[in-house]
Amino acid sequence: MNQTPIYVTQPYLPPLDEFIPYLEKIWENKRLTNNGPFHQQLEEALCEYLGVNHIALFANGTLALVTALQALRITGEVITTPYSFVATAHSLLWNGIKPVFVDIDPATFNLDPKKIEAAITPQTTAILPVHCYGNPCDVKAIQKIADNYNLKVIYDAAHAFGVEDEGGSVLQHGDLSILSFHATKVFNTFEGGAIVCPDSKTKQHIDNLKNFGFVGETTVIAAGINGKMSEVNAAFGLLQLQHIDAALERRMKIDELYRQELSNIAGITVPDVPENIKRNASYFPILVESDYLLSRNDLHEHMKNCGVHCRRYFYPLITEFPMYRGLSSAFQGNLPSAEAIAKRVLCLPIYPTLDSDDQCRIIKILANASYRCKLP
Ligand SMILES: *Cc1c(COP(=O)(O)O)cnc(C)c1O
């Protein structure tokens, strides 16, 4: 087979000629970084688009996570999920915090609120859940536990750009929410990220921390980091924002077609998604069950041989990496749902420029592999 390879995602690039005027502006005013005009405009535009009050832009989502924990002075132990990208837990280690892993709900792949309380100790200071694949956590149940035990809640919302529940943006929950604008995400600035803050005082503090801890010219109040977003990245974000609604619409169309076509394939489960919310179709996970012809890993390999590069998000679990494996919450059997899902999950290609021919090719590969298994 000699077809062009299809990857799990393709960054969304607006026409190049639309970006040139932004670059000319940067050359003209010679502001390259440090809260320049495009940086300020993007913060405002994102607040408006997302329906949130304050946003602090970052060079990437990981630095945003690390700084969010520093800003709230989180210490001791933090409850988090093993079913995420490794940066979620790494941000805790960078702050000298001990991650305590709690299992996920096998229906939503998000932290299971029913299992959180049993993991709380006198050292626990916060909960760090992830809105996995952009599907909102049980934010009410999590907030109730946080209130009862006086814990902070920081949402890793790297997948949840543009997601809205009954109350509006899902980014308004908890004490802070973190976004990633990495090239692979729904909205990208090549590299980038942000912290959604509830008030201007918190934003100011976070802005100081992302600029080495400087307050004014000569005062440094903390060991802050360089987390600033450059003008080139901010300008690209402004341009990307003009195309985001069309991109999200196209993602939803692809999501719907997959849902329709894959529901009848024996051995493939398409996980349910919440109703009555505005989704972003950022990922398309399927579960490869034991009655499918191929194992999940064999299907992954088979598709690769057909030129379709899926990803096993999230496998391995964070708890399997060497810096987490030894933790008491990482032991085999403590996280049965996360372990079971990680073995079965496969994320299919989904991105705005995936055309219907390519999507049909992907669906056919999945259907054919299952069909053969039912023949005598
Ligand atoms: C992408 C991602 C991050 C890290 O964001 P970067 O911008 O790549 O640093 C953190 N958490 C989750 C869940 C992610 O998917």
The ligand as an SDF file (V2000), in Angstrom:
LIG
                    3D

 15 15  0  0  0  0  0  0  0  0999 V2000
   -0.1360   18.3010   26.5170 C   0  0  0  0  0  0  0  0  0  0  0  0
   -0.4100   18.0580   27.9580 C   0  0  0  0  0  0  0  0  0  0  0  0
    0.3450   18.6640   28.9770 C   0  0  0  0  0  0  0  0  0  0  0  0
    1.6050   19.4350   28.7110 C   0  0  0  0  0  0  0  0  0  0  0  0
    1.4610   20.5470   27.9570 O   0  0  0  0  0  0  0  0  0  0  0  0
    2.7240   21.1410   27.1360 P   0  0  0  0  0  0  0  0  0  0  0  0
    2.1820   22.3910   26.5530 O   0  0  0  0  0  0  0  0  0  0  0  0
    3.0870   20.1160   26.0940 O   0  0  0  0  0  0  0  0  0  0  0  0
    3.8260   21.3640   28.1030 O   0  0  0  0  0  0  0  0  0  0  0  0
   -0.0430   18.4620   30.2880 C   0  0  0  0  0  0  0  0  0  0  0  0
   -1.1050   17.6980   30.5990 N   0  0  0  0  0  0  0  0  0  0  0  0
   -1.8310   17.0730   29.6530 C   0  0  0  0  0  0  0  0  0  0  0  0
   -2.9910   16.2410   30.0720 C   0  0  0  0  0  0  0  0  0  0  0  0
   -1.4910   17.1990   28.3010 C   0  0  0  0  0  0  0  0  0  0  0  0
   -2.1830   16.5330   27.3740 O   0  0  0  0  0  0  0  0  0  0  0  0
  1  2  1  0
  2  3  1  0
  2 14  2  0
  3  4  1  0
  3 10  2  0
  4  5  1  0
  5  6  1  0
  6  7  2  0
  6  8  1  0
  6  9  1  0
 10 11  1  0
 11 12  2  0
 12 13  1  0
 12 14  1  0
 14 15  1  0
M  END
$$$$
